Amino acid sequence: MDDTKALDMVNKIFRNVFDTDNHYSLDELLEKFAFDVKLPKQVNDSITNEITWADAINSGRFITNKNMEKRDETQGWMLPKKEINNLQELIDIWKTINLTTTERVYDSINVIKSDTIYRCENVYRSTDCSDSKNMIFCDSCGDSEFLLASQRSSVCNFCIRTDDSTNCSNSYNVICSNKISNSLFIQDCFDLYECMFCSHIASKRFCIANMQFDEDEYYEIKKAIVRWILSS
């Protein structure tokens, strides 16, 4: 996994959601689509000073999961007992071993700039994801593929900015919804296909702002909306 591979994945997502290629850089994608997603931050390993990525940075002292395991296998983490004369001495000793583990990646392959990833493949700068593939700038997603800038969602495929939702595909900006496909700007809905700017409705097709449109008219408006999303 590298920046080029990540952009290839984004391009596949764009083609499914917007029917066009992606022309943004990773930094631009982060700013435009993932601006509010909780993502791992860049820090330094306190022992080796190498760059690493952590989803919890309050401690200020870090060690990569790889380096933590290496020490565990070589010298271990137990310290010889010594006399402690005051609380400060105890705290100073504690600081030498109290390092926040970073880049915790388990049973996964092709993962970079991420922390707490379980049973995943092809993950770029994401956190707390599991049983998923091709994830970019995601937080707390599972059982999904090809997600960009999504949070707390599951069983979703080819989506951008899908939050607190499930069973969604080929959609953009879906919030608290279920069974949404080929749709844009959806909130609190169920079972929608090709809808835009809809809230609190179910089992509809070709609706815009909760109004029913003819199929041809709907697709003409959708083209304009996609142009607006990608130009704004």
Residue frames as qw, qx, qy, qz and C-alpha x, y, z in Angstrom:
[[0.000, 0.889, 0.459, 0.000, 0.00, 0.00, 0.00],
 [0.385, -0.183, 0.031, 0.904, 1.29, 3.46, -0.96],
 [0.208, 0.511, 0.145, -0.822, -0.08, 6.82, -2.14],
 [0.275, 0.230, -0.641, -0.679, -0.39, 5.62, -5.73],
 [0.194, -0.226, -0.953, -0.061, -2.39, 2.55, -4.69],
 [0.045, 0.490, 0.600, -0.631, -4.61, 4.72, -2.50],
 [0.267, 0.444, -0.149, -0.842, -5.38, 7.04, -5.41],
 [0.254, 0.039, -0.853, -0.455, -6.19, 4.04, -7.61],
 [0.097, -0.393, -0.883, 0.237, -8.75, 2.94, -5.02],
 [0.134, 0.524, 0.281, -0.793, -10.22, 6.44, -4.85],
 [0.242, 0.269, -0.518, -0.775, -10.59, 6.46, -8.62],
 [0.220, -0.199, -0.933, -0.203, -12.62, 3.24, -8.52],
 [0.036, -0.519, -0.679, 0.517, -14.85, 4.74, -5.82],
 [0.156, 0.461, -0.051, -0.872, -15.37, 7.95, -7.83],
 [0.230, 0.076, -0.742, -0.625, -16.36, 5.99, -10.92],
 [0.212, -0.367, -0.906, 0.005, -19.01, 4.10, -8.97],
 [0.087, -0.612, -0.534, 0.576, -20.36, 7.10, -7.04],
 [0.123, 0.713, 0.005, -0.690, -19.92, 10.01, -9.49],
 [0.773, 0.493, 0.377, 0.132, -19.38, 8.21, -12.81],
 [0.364, 0.888, -0.207, 0.188, -16.17, 10.16, -13.35],
 [0.764, 0.117, -0.383, 0.506, -12.47, 9.91, -12.53],
 [0.492, -0.803, -0.162, 0.295, -10.91, 11.49, -9.46],
 [0.510, 0.659, -0.072, 0.547, -8.68, 14.51, -10.05],
 [0.401, -0.863, 0.169, -0.257, -7.94, 15.38, -6.42],
 [0.374, 0.442, -0.729, 0.366, -4.69, 14.68, -4.60],
 [0.561, -0.333, -0.726, 0.219, -4.77, 12.77, -1.31],
 [0.192, -0.190, -0.383, 0.884, -4.34, 16.01, 0.62],
 [0.317, -0.057, -0.213, -0.922, -7.22, 17.59, -1.29],
 [0.589, -0.278, -0.700, -0.293, -9.40, 14.53, -0.71],
 [0.434, -0.274, -0.662, 0.546, -8.64, 14.74, 3.00],
 [0.005, -0.151, -0.198, 0.968, -9.61, 18.40, 3.16],
 [0.409, -0.042, -0.364, -0.836, -12.73, 18.13, 0.99],
 [0.719, -0.191, -0.541, -0.391, -14.25, 14.84, 2.12],
 [0.740, -0.253, -0.568, 0.255, -12.62, 13.70, 5.38],
 [0.086, 0.577, -0.243, 0.775, -12.32, 17.01, 7.20],
 [0.555, -0.487, 0.260, -0.622, -14.42, 15.81, 10.17],
 [0.939, -0.048, -0.336, -0.060, -13.34, 12.15, 10.32],
 [0.559, -0.720, 0.410, -0.040, -11.30, 11.05, 13.33],
 [0.849, 0.448, -0.256, 0.115, -8.06, 9.77, 11.80],
 [0.820, -0.329, -0.055, 0.466, -4.66, 8.63, 13.10],
 [0.065, 0.988, -0.142, -0.013, -2.17, 11.44, 13.57],
 [0.739, 0.439, -0.344, 0.378, 1.51, 11.46, 12.76],
 [0.540, -0.806, 0.235, -0.060, 3.81, 11.14, 15.79],
 [0.427, 0.612, -0.653, 0.130, 7.31, 9.82, 16.47],
 [0.880, -0.223, -0.399, 0.127, 8.41, 6.63, 18.16],
 [0.357, -0.903, 0.190, -0.143, 9.93, 7.82, 21.45],
 [0.797, -0.387, 0.386, 0.258, 12.70, 5.22, 21.26],
 [0.658, 0.130, 0.486, 0.561, 13.74, 5.26, 17.59],
 [0.062, 0.558, -0.016, -0.828, 12.28, 8.65, 16.55],
 [0.101, 0.128, 0.792, 0.589, 10.80, 7.04, 13.43],
 [0.431, -0.015, -0.093, -0.897, 7.52, 8.41, 12.10],
 [0.046, -0.227, -0.972, 0.044, 4.45, 6.46, 13.16],
 [0.356, -0.327, -0.334, -0.809, 0.67, 6.89, 13.35],
 [0.111, -0.180, -0.841, 0.499, -1.57, 6.86, 16.42],
 [0.250, -0.602, -0.552, -0.519, -5.27, 7.31, 17.06],
 [0.535, -0.812, -0.230, 0.049, -4.61, 8.35, 20.68],
 [0.554, 0.507, -0.198, 0.630, -1.96, 11.02, 21.19],
 [0.409, -0.863, -0.032, -0.295, -2.57, 12.36, 24.70],
 [0.854, -0.433, 0.005, 0.289, 0.33, 10.51, 26.30],
 [0.126, 0.940, -0.302, -0.095, 2.95, 12.22, 24.16],
 [0.207, -0.534, 0.813, 0.104, 5.18, 9.10, 24.25],
 [0.865, 0.309, -0.017, -0.394, 4.85, 6.34, 21.67],
 [0.289, -0.385, 0.846, 0.230, 6.26, 3.08, 20.41],
 [0.597, 0.225, -0.502, -0.584, 5.28, 1.24, 17.25],
 [0.924, -0.145, 0.161, -0.316, 3.59, -2.11, 17.68],
 [0.854, 0.383, -0.304, 0.177, 6.52, -3.68, 15.84],
 [0.258, 0.559, -0.548, 0.566, 9.08, -2.17, 18.21],
 [0.611, -0.427, 0.365, -0.557, 7.00, -3.05, 21.24],
 [0.990, 0.017, 0.012, -0.142, 6.89, -6.70, 20.18],
 [0.666, 0.517, -0.418, 0.338, 10.61, -6.66, 19.36],
 [0.085, -0.559, 0.574, -0.592, 11.49, -5.54, 22.88],
 [0.818, -0.252, 0.244, -0.455, 9.07, -8.05, 24.35],
 [0.972, 0.196, -0.128, 0.014, 10.86, -10.85, 22.48],
 [0.581, 0.505, -0.419, 0.481, 14.40, -9.67, 23.30],
 [0.200, 0.254, -0.600, 0.732, 14.75, -8.02, 26.69],
 [0.309, -0.560, -0.764, 0.084, 11.15, -7.99, 27.90],
 [0.108, -0.723, -0.137, -0.668, 9.33, -5.21, 29.75],
 [0.714, -0.645, -0.253, 0.102, 9.97, -6.19, 33.37],
 [0.187, 0.791, -0.358, 0.460, 12.41, -3.99, 35.30],
 [0.568, -0.032, -0.677, 0.467, 14.70, -4.99, 38.18],
 [0.436, -0.815, -0.381, -0.018, 13.33, -3.99, 41.55],
 [0.421, 0.303, -0.267, 0.812, 14.96, -0.91, 43.06],
 [0.232, -0.508, -0.559, 0.613, 14.43, 1.24, 46.13],
 [0.057, 0.667, 0.386, 0.635, 12.00, 4.09, 45.62],
 [0.308, -0.176, -0.462, 0.813, 12.39, 7.10, 47.89],
 [0.225, 0.412, 0.263, -0.843, 9.58, 9.31, 46.69],
 [0.615, 0.562, 0.497, -0.243, 6.64, 9.57, 44.30],
 [0.347, 0.819, -0.274, -0.365, 8.61, 11.45, 41.67],
 [0.136, -0.450, 0.860, 0.197, 11.11, 8.62, 41.39],
 [0.504, 0.240, 0.821, -0.117, 8.23, 6.17, 40.88],
 [0.517, 0.760, 0.224, -0.324, 6.66, 8.36, 38.18],
 [0.145, 0.754, -0.541, -0.343, 10.02, 8.74, 36.41],
 [0.294, -0.184, 0.930, 0.121, 10.44, 4.97, 36.28],
 [0.532, 0.493, 0.646, -0.237, 6.88, 4.56, 35.01],
 [0.380, 0.802, -0.103, -0.449, 7.54, 7.02, 32.18],
 [0.062, -0.519, 0.780, 0.345, 10.30, 4.79, 30.81],
 [0.152, 0.087, 0.972, 0.157, 7.83, 1.98, 30.09],
 [0.323, 0.610, 0.586, -0.424, 4.52, 3.85, 29.71],
 [0.004, 0.281, -0.520, -0.807, 4.54, 4.19, 25.92],
 [0.675, 0.413, 0.287, -0.540, 1.38, 4.30, 23.80],
 [0.511, -0.009, 0.775, 0.372, 1.52, 1.56, 21.18],
 [0.386, 0.587, -0.113, -0.702, 0.93, 2.80, 17.63],
 [0.496, 0.383, -0.620, -0.472, 0.09, 1.22, 14.26],
 [0.475, -0.078, 0.827, -0.292, -1.73, -1.67, 15.89],
 [0.636, 0.340, -0.399, -0.566, -2.53, -3.80, 12.85],
 [0.498, -0.189, 0.822, -0.199, -3.69, -7.38, 13.35],
 [0.547, 0.253, 0.791, 0.102, -4.25, -10.14, 10.77],
 [0.410, 0.855, 0.177, -0.265, -4.15, -7.55, 7.99],
 [0.658, 0.014, 0.382, 0.649, -2.08, -6.80, 4.87],
 [0.285, 0.429, 0.325, 0.793, -1.18, -3.65, 2.93],
 [0.303, -0.874, -0.378, 0.009, -1.99, -1.19, 5.72],
 [0.493, 0.160, -0.160, 0.840, -0.20, 2.15, 6.19],
 [0.039, -0.267, 0.135, -0.953, -0.61, 5.28, 8.32],
 [0.651, -0.403, -0.373, -0.524, -3.33, 3.50, 10.32],
 [0.048, -0.274, 0.778, -0.564, -4.01, 2.34, 13.87],
 [0.484, 0.100, 0.732, -0.468, -6.26, -0.38, 15.33],
 [0.613, 0.343, -0.416, -0.578, -7.00, -2.31, 12.15],
 [0.561, -0.146, 0.790, -0.201, -8.32, -5.87, 12.28],
 [0.559, 0.233, 0.782, 0.144, -8.52, -8.45, 9.47],
 [0.395, 0.837, 0.120, -0.358, -8.33, -5.89, 6.67],
 [0.675, 0.091, 0.440, 0.586, -6.61, -5.48, 3.32],
 [0.294, 0.430, 0.299, 0.800, -5.52, -2.29, 1.56],
 [0.296, -0.855, -0.407, 0.122, -6.10, 0.37, 4.20],
 [0.420, 0.383, -0.048, 0.821, -4.82, 3.95, 4.06],
 [0.031, 0.180, -0.345, 0.921, -4.83, 6.29, 7.06],
 [0.620, -0.415, -0.380, -0.547, -7.82, 4.81, 8.86],
 [0.079, -0.302, 0.756, -0.576, -8.67, 3.70, 12.37],
 [0.457, 0.054, 0.711, -0.531, -10.76, 1.06, 14.16],
 [0.693, 0.322, -0.300, -0.571, -11.76, -0.77, 10.96],
 [0.486, -0.214, 0.842, -0.094, -12.35, -4.50, 10.69],
 [0.549, 0.268, 0.788, 0.080, -13.03, -7.20, 8.10],
 [0.406, 0.850, 0.167, -0.290, -12.82, -4.72, 5.24],
 [0.674, 0.076, 0.389, 0.624, -10.88, -3.98, 2.05],
 [0.303, 0.424, 0.321, 0.791, -9.82, -0.80, 0.26],
 [0.298, -0.850, -0.415, 0.127, -10.51, 1.76, 2.98],
 [0.427, 0.316, -0.039, 0.846, -9.27, 5.36, 2.86],
 [0.083, -0.260, 0.232, -0.934, -9.69, 7.99, 5.58],
 [0.638, -0.395, -0.499, -0.434, -12.24, 5.86, 7.49],
 [0.127, -0.325, 0.676, -0.650, -13.12, 5.50, 11.17],
 [0.429, 0.034, 0.751, -0.500, -14.95, 2.59, 12.82],
 [0.712, 0.323, -0.234, -0.578, -16.17, 0.81, 9.70],
 [0.434, -0.243, 0.867, -0.034, -16.57, -2.92, 9.19],
 [0.549, 0.302, 0.777, 0.056, -17.50, -5.59, 6.64],
 [0.386, 0.857, 0.135, -0.314, -17.12, -3.07, 3.83],
 [0.678, 0.052, 0.402, 0.613, -15.16, -2.42, 0.64],
 [0.305, 0.377, 0.313, 0.817, -14.05, 0.71, -1.20],
 [0.237, -0.880, -0.406, 0.069, -15.05, 3.35, 1.35],
 [0.401, 0.344, -0.090, 0.844, -13.71, 6.90, 1.45],
 [0.070, -0.246, 0.260, -0.931, -14.13, 9.31, 4.38],
 [0.646, -0.394, -0.469, -0.455, -16.76, 7.20, 6.13],
 [0.084, -0.352, 0.674, -0.644, -17.52, 6.68, 9.81],
 [0.398, 0.002, 0.739, -0.544, -19.28, 4.10, 12.00],
 [0.737, 0.323, -0.125, -0.580, -20.77, 2.20, 9.06],
 [0.449, -0.218, 0.865, 0.054, -20.93, -1.44, 8.00],
 [0.528, 0.348, 0.759, 0.153, -21.76, -3.60, 5.01],
 [0.315, 0.871, 0.067, -0.372, -21.21, -0.68, 2.64],
 [0.697, 0.046, 0.473, 0.537, -19.47, -0.64, -0.74],
 [0.338, 0.343, 0.356, 0.801, -18.23, 2.16, -2.99],
 [0.206, -0.887, -0.406, -0.077, -19.38, 5.02, -0.77],
 [0.357, 0.313, -0.209, 0.855, -18.05, 8.43, 0.20],
 [0.175, -0.211, 0.354, -0.894, -18.99, 10.11, 3.48],
 [0.665, -0.342, -0.568, -0.344, -21.27, 7.36, 4.71],
 [0.036, -0.343, 0.623, -0.703, -21.90, 7.87, 8.44],
 [0.396, 0.005, 0.701, -0.593, -23.77, 5.65, 10.92],
 [0.735, 0.324, -0.115, -0.585, -25.28, 3.63, 8.08],
 [0.492, -0.180, 0.848, 0.079, -25.44, 0.08, 6.75],
 [0.551, 0.383, 0.724, 0.159, -26.13, -1.76, 3.50],
 [0.267, 0.871, 0.022, -0.412, -25.25, 1.22, 1.31],
 [0.685, 0.036, 0.498, 0.531, -23.61, 1.26, -2.12],
 [0.367, 0.382, 0.418, 0.738, -22.49, 3.72, -4.80],
 [0.186, -0.881, -0.404, -0.163, -23.61, 6.68, -2.69],
 [0.369, 0.310, -0.236, 0.844, -22.38, 9.98, -1.28],
 [0.138, -0.228, 0.343, -0.901, -23.13, 11.71, 2.01],
 [0.647, -0.354, -0.582, -0.341, -25.44, 9.17, 3.62],
 [0.075, -0.344, 0.608, -0.712, -26.29, 9.59, 7.31],
 [0.386, 0.008, 0.728, -0.567, -28.10, 7.22, 9.66],
 [0.720, 0.316, -0.137, -0.603, -29.67, 5.20, 6.85],
 [0.554, -0.132, 0.822, 0.019, -30.09, 1.61, 5.67],
 [0.560, 0.360, 0.711, 0.225, -30.30, 0.02, 2.23],
 [0.228, 0.871, 0.001, -0.435, -29.34, 3.05, 0.16],
 [0.678, 0.021, 0.516, 0.522, -27.91, 2.78, -3.35],
 [0.370, 0.382, 0.422, 0.734, -26.83, 5.20, -6.10],
 [0.181, -0.889, -0.401, -0.129, -27.93, 8.18, -4.02],
 [0.383, 0.321, -0.207, 0.841, -26.60, 11.55, -2.83],
 [0.136, -0.246, 0.310, -0.908, -27.27, 13.51, 0.38],
 [0.647, -0.354, -0.585, -0.337, -29.51, 11.11, 2.28],
 [0.044, -0.297, 0.662, -0.687, -30.44, 11.23, 5.97],
 [0.407, 0.057, 0.714, -0.567, -32.55, 8.89, 8.10],
 [0.694, 0.310, -0.233, -0.607, -33.94, 6.90, 5.16],
 [0.576, -0.136, 0.805, -0.030, -34.52, 3.26, 4.23],
 [0.571, 0.312, 0.730, 0.207, -34.55, 1.42, 0.94],
 [0.309, 0.845, 0.010, -0.436, -33.81, 4.21, -1.52],
 [0.677, 0.102, 0.501, 0.530, -32.48, 3.87, -5.07],
 [0.300, 0.342, 0.328, 0.828, -31.37, 6.88, -7.09],
 [0.225, -0.889, -0.393, -0.063, -32.53, 9.59, -4.73],
 [0.440, 0.275, -0.191, 0.833, -30.99, 12.93, -3.70],
 [0.090, -0.259, 0.256, -0.927, -31.45, 15.38, -0.84],
 [0.653, -0.382, -0.481, -0.443, -33.98, 13.12, 0.89],
 [0.026, -0.265, 0.729, -0.630, -34.78, 12.63, 4.58],
 [0.406, 0.046, 0.679, -0.610, -37.12, 10.40, 6.61],
 [0.764, 0.298, -0.114, -0.561, -38.61, 8.45, 3.68],
 [0.508, -0.226, 0.830, 0.041, -38.56, 4.79, 2.63],
 [0.540, 0.277, 0.776, 0.173, -38.87, 2.59, -0.45],
 [0.361, 0.855, 0.121, -0.352, -38.57, 5.32, -3.08],
 [0.656, 0.089, 0.430, 0.614, -36.86, 5.82, -6.45],
 [0.295, 0.428, 0.336, 0.785, -35.97, 8.98, -8.35],
 [0.278, -0.885, -0.371, 0.027, -36.88, 11.38, -5.55],
 [0.415, 0.320, -0.168, 0.835, -35.24, 14.76, -4.98],
 [0.110, -0.174, 0.364, -0.908, -35.86, 16.65, -1.73],
 [0.279, 0.236, 0.838, -0.405, -38.67, 14.17, -0.97],
 [0.556, 0.520, 0.046, -0.646, -40.40, 14.99, -4.26],
 [0.749, 0.159, 0.626, 0.150, -41.08, 12.42, -6.97],
 [0.199, 0.661, -0.379, -0.616, -39.45, 13.05, -10.37],
 [0.900, 0.411, -0.019, -0.141, -39.56, 11.28, -13.72],
 [0.874, -0.202, 0.227, 0.378, -36.50, 9.13, -14.39],
 [0.596, 0.499, 0.167, 0.606, -35.12, 11.18, -17.28],
 [0.099, -0.894, 0.001, -0.437, -35.62, 14.46, -15.44],
 [0.752, -0.645, 0.119, 0.069, -33.98, 13.00, -12.35],
 [0.839, -0.027, 0.190, 0.508, -30.80, 11.98, -14.18],
 [0.357, 0.706, 0.094, 0.604, -30.41, 15.39, -15.79],
 [0.368, -0.870, 0.095, -0.314, -30.56, 17.04, -12.37],
 [0.879, -0.408, 0.134, 0.207, -28.17, 14.46, -10.94],
 [0.716, 0.362, 0.069, 0.593, -25.52, 15.35, -13.53],
 [0.043, 0.806, -0.044, 0.588, -25.72, 18.98, -12.40],
 [0.676, -0.712, 0.103, -0.161, -25.50, 18.00, -8.73],
 [0.906, -0.116, 0.095, 0.395, -22.38, 15.87, -9.32],
 [0.482, 0.572, 0.015, 0.663, -20.73, 18.77, -11.17],
 [0.292, -0.834, 0.056, -0.464, -21.58, 21.03, -8.22],
 [0.855, -0.509, 0.074, 0.074, -20.11, 18.56, -5.68],
 [0.843, 0.014, 0.142, 0.518, -16.84, 18.22, -7.56],
 [0.368, 0.598, 0.081, 0.707, -16.44, 21.91, -8.34],
 [0.376, -0.858, -0.081, -0.340, -17.46, 23.47, -5.02]]
